[in-house]
């Protein structure tokens, strides 16, 4: 008897649908490739990313195909034998298609926002669902997006019905034996496709980062792969033994003398004051104050001329980095002196570590204030502030007379003017923190300011050459400088101004293409995400200087305390940048980086930057001063190993410190 392998109707339908959805995913990846501009200095072929992405797409399509094959092989669930089964599978495929499209809608929005594929960190936005929803509504054409989703689902539904009718109307050439053989072959092929490799190890999420740069990795991934593979990083904790291992290394960098049987980073500090008396402090945490988009590094769009003038008259650190990306993480690092190395949930949202020592408490006799144009309920910042800063007065949007302009509350200009009015009435000395928000989507420029603040239009090619996606973003950045100017001009009219130290630091940078403003690694390895200005400004009291020491956001409060001669204690990572032991020791100047989106850690010191995956084998070691390959010699190998140890040591130490920096 001659055996003939004939594909059953079920198998033919599964294969036809699989091809359709693989092509759909390919189309969606192509949309991302064409819609979002690649970095101007990215010359590598996109083919490797598309090739790897094809394997990721096949994996997810094969998972659905395998489930359909297994359960559809039962007679009562075979869509070509039972009407109920046909309705069941049609409904299921429509629901899965809806979930797929929703994933990609959020993925494209997330990529437009952070230049990252959708991952589990996005769940943090659900903690502030009202604010997040309002921002989405004010930023994106939600109704048109919903209409687009409906149209796509109708087209998918049409194809499902058409393909079913096409196959069901044709004869079924399969026999019982051929159906069994097809089932076995299909099961194996779909299983191999899900595994992803013909080898010992499966296709992994981290394989995308073997393509050489983050752009290619993002292009290769799909939102399901990146989202579900980051869920395991939602767990928090610390490794005491790892912290103990790196304690000698970190103690050396922190200037802690002597060994200890216990893990301790406690140190009491008091520097010789550069500022006499008890100066007032105004610390401005600047929203998305990205270095490469500003005037201080020669951006020809000259978006921040006023702030550039301040920098020329203050102590300006031009290689300051935030440990991570995101406002909540930036506020945390600035106030606590510890990098927020929580994998998905930001540290401010973790009730287990809400108790933190903050150096502001060491400013005895100071009136303490925090100003935010919106609400400190966002990201549980109120809990961090109220729980840890003694006698703190928080001012939020409901405390101001100025009108709310968008989801982030009142405008930054009005926030500054309201803060200035309140501070002018405060008894001296005071310590005030002002947190801005306007340099953020939806990039609102208040109507009341449009007569004085002049919007400009720049050709799109010029915008992108200097780091901006569109004119709205660029004008919002210019508006930030306008707000700084209005604040300083108003403050100069008040008595408190002459005795006030103004400190400005970005909460984080912005991902994007730095073009020719900085070497290529600043784009490829996302250094621009964390590069921000740091300025200490007190005209007539501080000698102006521009410093290229590598510094960190965690150093802000210790440096303020040092300038003021305030005795403080610390069990965190921040250091006084003006301390001669650090200022005159380039070997001890470094910055730590944690990227929860990429699941990487890194360290920068001198002219080099090192980055590695937290769980994985991929590492990068590059020059941050030029595009030349790092020489392969004993000296650079030693520096690479030093930076690797520093990255790992800081990461483990920061995890430990988050749970051991309780307020005193």
C-alpha positions in Angstrom: 0.0 0.0 0.0 1.5 3.3 -1.1 1.6 6.0 1.6 0.8 9.6 0.6 1.3 12.5 3.0 -1.7 14.8 2.7 -2.1 17.9 4.9 -5.3 18.0 6.8 -7.6 21.1 6.6 -6.5 22.0 10.2 -2.8 21.9 9.4 -3.3 23.9 6.2 -5.3 26.5 8.1 -2.6 26.7 10.8 0.1 27.1 8.3 -1.8 29.7 6.3 -2.5 31.7 9.5 1.1 31.4 10.7 2.4 32.8 7.4 -0.1 35.6 7.7 0.8 36.6 11.2 4.6 36.3 10.6 4.1 38.7 7.7 2.1 41.0 9.9 4.8 41.1 12.5 7.4 41.7 9.8 5.3 44.6 8.6 5.0 46.1 12.1 8.8 45.8 12.5 9.2 47.6 9.1 6.9 50.3 10.3 9.1 50.8 13.4 12.2 50.9 11.2 10.8 53.4 8.7 8.8 55.6 11.1 11.4 56.1 13.8 14.7 57.6 12.4 17.8 55.6 13.0 20.8 57.4 14.5 22.7 59.4 11.9 26.0 57.7 12.8 24.5 54.2 12.6 25.8 52.7 9.4 25.5 49.0 10.1 23.0 47.0 7.9 19.6 46.5 9.4 19.5 42.9 7.9 20.9 41.2 11.0 18.3 42.8 13.2 15.5 41.9 10.8 16.8 38.3 10.6 16.9 37.9 14.4 13.6 39.6 14.7 12.2 37.1 12.2 13.1 34.3 14.7 11.5 36.1 17.6 8.3 36.6 15.6 8.2 32.9 14.5 8.6 31.9 18.1 5.5 33.7 19.2 3.5 32.6 16.1 4.6 29.0 16.6 3.5 29.1 20.2 -0.1 29.9 19.1 0.2 27.4 16.2 1.3 24.6 18.5 -1.5 25.2 20.9 -4.0 25.2 18.0 -2.5 22.0 16.6 -2.7 20.1 19.9 -6.2 21.1 20.9 -7.6 21.3 17.4 -6.6 17.7 16.9 -9.4 16.7 19.3 -12.5 16.1 17.2 -14.8 18.3 19.4 -12.3 21.2 19.0 -11.6 20.7 15.3 -13.0 23.8 13.5 -13.6 21.8 10.4 -15.7 19.2 12.2 -17.7 21.1 14.8 -19.5 24.5 14.4 -18.8 25.2 18.0 -15.1 24.7 17.5 -15.1 27.0 14.5 -16.8 29.8 16.6 -14.4 29.1 19.4 -11.2 29.4 17.4 -12.5 32.5 15.4 -13.2 34.2 18.7 -9.9 33.2 20.2 -7.9 34.4 17.2 -9.7 37.8 17.2 -9.0 38.2 20.9 -5.3 37.3 20.4 -5.1 39.7 17.5 -6.6 42.4 19.7 -4.0 41.7 22.4 -1.3 41.7 19.7 -2.3 45.1 18.3 -2.6 46.6 21.8 0.9 45.4 22.6 2.2 47.1 19.4 0.3 50.3 20.0 1.8 50.6 23.5 5.1 49.5 22.2 5.3 52.2 19.5 4.2 54.8 22.1 6.8 53.5 24.6 9.5 53.6 21.9 8.6 57.1 20.9 8.8 58.1 24.5 12.0 56.3 25.7 13.5 54.8 22.5 12.9 51.4 24.1 10.7 48.4 23.2 7.8 47.8 25.6 9.0 46.0 28.8 7.8 45.3 32.3 8.9 48.7 33.5 5.9 50.1 31.7 3.7 48.6 34.5 5.0 51.4 36.7 2.8 53.8 34.9 -0.2 51.9 36.2 0.7 53.0 39.7 -0.2 56.5 38.6 -2.8 55.5 36.1 -4.8 58.7 36.3 -1.7 60.9 35.5 -0.4 58.5 32.9 -3.7 58.3 31.2 -4.1 62.0 31.1 -0.6 62.4 29.6 -1.4 59.9 26.9 -4.7 61.6 26.1 -3.1 65.0 25.9 -0.1 63.8 23.9 -1.4 61.2 21.4 -4.4 61.1 19.0 -6.2 58.4 21.0 -9.4 58.4 19.1 -7.6 57.9 15.7 -5.5 55.2 17.3 -8.7 53.4 18.5 -10.2 53.7 15.0 -7.0 52.3 13.5 -7.2 49.3 15.9 -10.8 48.7 14.9 -9.9 48.7 11.1 -7.0 46.4 11.6 -9.1 43.9 13.6 -11.8 44.0 10.9 -9.1 43.2 8.3 -7.8 40.3 10.4 -11.3 39.0 10.9 -12.0 39.1 7.2 -8.8 37.1 6.5 -9.7 34.6 9.2 -13.1 34.0 7.6 -11.8 34.0 4.0 -9.0 31.5 4.8 -11.4 29.2 6.6 -13.9 29.2 3.8 -11.2 28.7 1.2 -9.8 25.6 3.0 -13.1 24.2 4.1 -14.5 24.3 0.5 -11.5 22.2 -0.8 -11.4 18.4 -0.4 -9.5 16.9 2.5 -6.8 14.5 1.1 -5.5 13.4 4.4 -5.8 9.9 5.8 -5.7 9.0 9.5 -2.1 7.9 9.1 -1.1 11.1 7.3 -2.8 13.2 10.0 -0.8 11.4 12.7 2.5 12.0 10.8 1.6 15.6 10.1 0.8 16.1 13.8 4.2 14.7 14.8 6.1 16.7 12.2 4.2 19.9 13.0 4.7 19.4 16.8 8.5 19.1 16.3 8.8 22.0 13.8 6.7 24.4 16.0 8.6 23.2 19.1 12.0 23.9 17.4 10.7 27.3 16.3 9.7 28.2 19.9 13.1 27.0 21.2 14.7 29.2 18.5 18.0 27.5 18.0 19.2 24.1 16.8 21.6 23.9 19.7 21.9 23.5 23.4 20.5 26.8 24.4 17.3 28.5 23.4 16.9 31.8 21.7 17.1 34.4 24.4 16.0 38.0 24.8 19.6 39.0 25.5 20.7 37.7 22.1 19.5 40.9 20.6 22.3 42.8 22.3 24.9 40.8 20.6 24.1 42.8 17.4 26.5 45.6 18.6 24.3 48.5 19.5 21.0 49.3 21.2 19.3 50.5 18.0 19.8 47.1 16.4 18.7 45.3 19.5 15.5 47.3 19.7 14.8 46.8 16.1 15.2 43.0 16.5 13.0 42.6 19.5 9.2 42.5 19.5 7.1 43.8 22.4 6.0 40.4 23.6 9.7 39.2 23.8 10.9 42.3 25.7 7.8 42.5 28.0 7.6 39.0 29.2 11.3 38.5 29.5 11.6 41.5 31.9 8.9 40.3 34.3 11.4 38.4 36.4 13.2 41.6 37.2 10.3 42.8 39.3 11.6 41.1 42.3 13.7 43.2 44.7 16.3 42.5 47.3 20.0 42.5 47.9 22.9 40.0 48.2 24.8 40.6 51.5 27.7 38.4 50.5 28.2 40.2 47.2 28.1 43.5 49.1 30.7 42.2 51.5 32.9 41.1 48.6 33.0 44.5 47.2 33.2 46.4 50.5 37.0 47.0 50.4 36.8 48.4 46.8 33.9 50.7 47.6 35.3 51.8 50.9 38.4 53.0 49.1 36.4 55.1 46.7 34.2 56.5 49.5 37.2 57.4 51.7 36.4 55.0 54.5 39.5 54.0 56.5 39.9 50.7 58.3 38.3 47.3 58.0 35.0 46.3 59.6 33.6 42.9 60.5 30.1 44.2 59.5 29.1 45.8 56.3 29.2 49.5 57.0 29.6 52.6 54.9 29.0 55.1 57.7 31.1 58.2 57.7 30.9 61.6 59.3 32.0 64.5 57.1 32.6 68.3 57.5 34.6 70.3 55.0 36.1 73.7 55.2 33.3 76.0 54.0 33.7 77.9 50.8 30.6 79.9 51.7 30.4 81.8 55.0 27.5 81.9 57.4 24.4 79.9 56.6 23.5 80.4 53.0 20.1 79.6 51.7 19.9 76.7 49.3 17.7 76.4 46.2 18.1 73.0 44.5 16.4 72.8 41.2 15.8 69.3 39.8 15.3 70.0 36.1 13.0 67.7 34.0 14.7 66.0 31.1 17.6 68.5 31.1 19.6 66.6 28.5 23.2 67.8 28.1 23.5 67.3 24.3 20.4 69.3 23.6 21.5 72.4 25.5 23.9 75.3 24.7 26.7 74.4 27.1 28.2 71.8 24.7 27.9 73.8 21.5 24.5 72.7 20.2 24.0 75.1 17.3 20.2 75.5 18.0 21.3 77.4 21.1 18.3 76.3 23.2 19.6 77.4 26.6 21.5 80.7 26.2 20.4 82.1 29.6 21.5 78.9 31.5 24.7 78.9 29.5 25.4 82.4 30.9 24.8 81.1 34.5 27.2 78.2 33.9 29.9 80.7 32.8 29.5 82.4 36.2 29.3 79.4 38.5 31.0 76.1 39.2 29.9 73.9 36.3 30.5 70.2 36.0 30.2 69.2 32.3 30.5 65.5 32.8 27.8 64.8 35.3 25.7 61.7 34.9 22.5 60.4 36.5 22.8 56.8 37.6 19.7 55.8 35.7 16.9 57.1 33.5 13.5 58.4 34.7 12.4 61.2 36.9 11.5 59.1 40.0 14.9 57.4 39.8 16.6 60.8 39.4 14.8 62.4 42.4 15.6 59.3 44.5 19.3 59.4 43.6 19.6 63.1 44.2 17.9 63.0 47.6 19.2 59.7 49.1 22.7 59.6 47.4 22.0 56.0 46.3 21.4 54.9 42.7 17.9 53.5 42.2 18.8 50.0 41.1 15.3 48.5 41.6 14.7 46.4 38.4 11.2 47.5 37.5 9.4 49.2 40.3 11.2 52.4 41.2 12.6 52.6 44.7 10.2 55.3 45.8 7.3 52.8 45.2 8.9 50.1 47.3 7.4 50.2 50.9 10.3 48.1 52.2 12.8 50.9 51.5 10.8 54.0 52.1 12.9 54.8 55.3 16.0 56.7 54.0 18.5 59.0 55.5 18.6 62.3 53.5 21.4 64.8 54.1 19.0 67.7 54.0 18.2 66.8 57.6 21.8 67.7 58.6 21.1 71.3 57.7 20.1 72.1 61.3 18.0 75.2 61.8 17.0 75.4 58.1 13.5 75.9 57.0 12.8 73.1 54.5 10.6 73.3 51.5 9.7 71.2 48.4 8.0 72.7 45.3 6.3 70.7 42.6 3.8 72.1 40.0 1.8 68.8 40.0 1.2 66.3 42.8 3.8 64.5 44.9 1.4 61.5 45.0 3.1 60.6 41.7 5.5 57.7 42.1 4.9 57.9 45.9 7.4 60.8 46.1 5.3 62.3 48.9 6.1 59.2 51.0 9.8 59.6 50.3 9.8 63.3 51.2 7.4 63.3 54.2 8.7 60.2 55.8 12.4 61.2 55.7 12.8 65.0 55.7 12.0 66.5 59.1 9.6 69.5 59.2 9.3 69.6 55.4 6.7 71.9 53.9 5.5 70.5 50.5 3.9 72.9 48.0 1.8 71.3 45.2 -0.5 72.5 42.5 -3.4 73.0 44.9 -1.3 75.3 47.0 -0.8 77.8 44.1 -3.0 80.4 42.6 -1.7 79.7 39.1 -3.9 77.7 36.7 -3.1 74.1 35.8 -2.0 73.9 32.2 -1.7 70.1 31.6 -1.4 66.8 33.3 1.8 68.0 35.1 0.1 70.8 36.9 1.0 74.5 36.7 3.7 75.8 34.3 7.3 75.8 35.3 7.4 79.6 35.0 4.5 80.0 37.5 6.1 77.3 39.7 9.3 79.3 39.9 7.5 82.6 40.5 5.3 81.0 43.2 8.3 79.5 44.9 10.2 82.8 44.7 7.2 84.6 46.3 7.0 82.1 49.1 10.7 81.9 49.7 10.9 85.7 49.9 8.7 85.5 53.0 10.5 82.6 54.6 12.8 83.2 57.6 16.4 82.6 56.7 18.1 80.2 56.3 16.0 77.9 54.1 16.6 74.8 52.0 14.3 74.6 49.0 13.9 71.9 46.3 12.1 72.9 43.1 11.2 70.1 40.7 10.2 71.2 37.2 8.1 69.3 34.7 7.3 71.2 31.6 10.2 69.9 29.5 8.1 66.7 29.0 5.4 65.5 26.8 2.8 66.9 25.9 5.3 69.9 25.6 2.7 72.5 26.7 3.6 76.2 26.2 1.1 78.2 28.2 -1.0 80.7 26.2 -0.1 83.4 28.7 3.6 83.2 27.8 3.3 83.0 24.0 3.4 86.8 23.6 6.8 87.0 25.4 8.2 83.6 24.6 8.6 83.4 20.9 8.2 79.9 19.3 10.5 79.1 16.5 10.3 76.7 13.6 13.4 74.7 12.4 13.6 72.3 9.5 13.2 68.7 10.5 16.7 67.7 9.2 18.3 70.4 11.3 16.3 69.4 14.3 17.4 65.8 14.1 21.0 66.8 13.4 21.0 68.5 16.8 19.1 65.9 18.8 15.4 66.9 18.6 12.5 64.9 17.1 10.2 67.8 16.4 9.7 71.5 16.9 7.4 70.9 19.9 10.2 69.2 21.8 12.7 71.9 20.9 10.5 74.7 21.9 9.7 73.0 25.2 13.4 72.8 25.8 13.8 76.5 25.0 10.8 77.3 27.3 12.8 75.7 30.1 15.5 78.2 29.6 12.9 81.0 29.6 11.6 79.7 32.9 15.1 79.7 34.4 15.5 83.3 33.3 12.2 84.4 34.8 13.1 82.7 38.1 16.6 84.3 38.4 15.3 87.7 37.4 12.6 87.5 40.0 15.0 86.2 42.7 17.5 89.0 42.1 14.8 91.5 43.3 14.5 89.7 46.6 16.6 90.1 49.7 17.4 86.4 50.0 19.2 86.3 46.6 22.6 87.6 47.7 22.9 84.9 50.4 21.6 81.9 48.3 23.3 79.1 46.6 21.4 78.0 43.5 22.1 74.4 42.4 20.7 73.0 39.1 20.9 69.4 38.1 19.0 67.4 35.5 16.7 64.6 36.7 17.9 62.6 33.6 18.9 63.0 30.0 17.0 62.0 26.9 17.6 59.0 24.7 18.4 60.0 21.1 20.9 60.6 18.4 23.7 62.9 19.6 24.9 63.1 16.0 28.4 64.8 15.8 28.1 66.6 19.2 29.6 63.6 21.0 31.4 60.4 20.0 29.3 57.6 18.7 29.2 55.5 22.0 27.1 58.3 23.5 24.3 57.2 21.2 25.0 53.5 20.8 25.4 52.8 24.5 22.8 55.3 25.7 25.2 57.6 27.6 23.1 60.6 26.5 20.2 59.2 28.6 22.1 60.0 31.8 24.3 63.0 30.8 23.1 66.2 32.5 24.3 69.7 33.5 25.3 70.2 37.2 25.7 73.9 38.3 26.5 75.5 41.6 25.7 79.2 41.2 26.3 82.0 43.7 27.7 85.1 42.0 30.4 86.9 44.0 30.8 84.0 46.4 32.0 81.1 44.2 34.9 81.4 41.8 33.6 80.4 38.3 35.1 77.3 36.8 34.2 74.6 34.3 35.1 71.1 35.5 35.4 68.0 33.4 35.6 65.7 36.4 33.3 62.7 36.0 30.6 63.3 38.6 27.2 61.9 39.5 23.8 63.0 40.6 24.3 61.2 43.9 27.1 63.7 44.7 24.8 66.8 44.7 23.8 66.9 48.4 27.2 66.0 49.9 28.7 68.8 47.7 26.2 71.3 48.8 26.9 70.4 52.5 30.6 70.7 51.8 30.3 74.1 50.2 28.3 75.3 53.2 30.6 73.6 55.8 27.7 71.6 57.2 28.6 68.6 59.2 26.8 65.6 57.8 26.6 61.8 58.0 26.2 59.4 55.2 25.8 55.7 54.6 25.2 56.3 50.9 27.4 56.6 47.8 27.4 60.4 47.3 30.7 62.3 47.8 31.7 65.9 48.1 32.9 66.9 44.6 34.9 69.9 46.0 36.7 67.8 48.6 40.4 68.1 47.8 40.8 64.3 48.3 38.4 63.7 45.4 38.9 66.9 43.4 42.6 66.3 43.0 42.3 62.5 42.4 41.1 61.7 38.9 41.5 58.0 39.7 38.7 58.2 42.2 36.3 60.2 40.1 33.7 57.9 38.5 30.0 57.6 37.6 27.8 54.5 37.9 25.1 53.6 35.4 22.1 51.3 35.7 19.7 50.8 32.8 16.6 48.8 33.8 15.3 48.8 30.3 18.5 47.2 28.9 19.2 45.3 32.1 22.8 46.6 32.1 25.2 48.2 34.6 28.2 50.3 33.8 30.9 52.6 35.0 32.7 55.6 33.5 36.0 56.9 34.6 38.5 59.1 32.8 38.2 58.6 29.0 36.6 55.1 29.2 33.1 53.6 29.7 32.4 50.0 30.5 28.9 48.3 30.3 27.7 44.8 30.9 24.5 42.8 31.1 23.4 42.0 34.6 22.6 38.5 33.6 24.5 37.7 30.4 27.9 37.7 28.7 27.7 40.7 26.5 30.1 43.5 27.5 31.2 46.9 26.0 34.3 48.8 26.6 34.7 52.1 24.7 36.3 55.5 24.6 33.9 58.3 25.5 36.2 61.0 24.1 36.6 59.8 20.5 35.4 57.2 18.0 38.6 55.3 17.9 38.7 51.6 18.9 40.2 51.0 22.3 43.8 49.8 22.0 44.2 46.1 22.9 47.1 46.3 25.4 47.8 45.5 29.0 47.0 49.0 30.2 43.5 49.1 28.6 42.8 45.6 29.7 43.6 46.6 33.3 41.3 49.7 33.0 38.5 47.5 31.6 38.8 45.1 34.5 38.8 48.1 37.0 35.7 49.5 35.5 34.0 46.1 35.5 34.8 45.6 39.2 33.6 49.1 39.9 30.3 48.6 38.0 29.6 45.3 39.7 30.7 46.6 43.1 28.6 49.8 42.9 25.6 47.8 41.8 25.8 45.3 44.6 26.6 48.0 47.1 23.6 50.2 46.0 21.3 47.2 46.3 22.5 46.7 49.9 22.4 50.4 50.7 18.7 50.8 49.6 17.9 48.6 52.6 20.5 50.0 55.0 20.3 53.7 54.7 17.8 54.4 57.4 17.3 57.9 58.6 19.1 58.9 61.8 
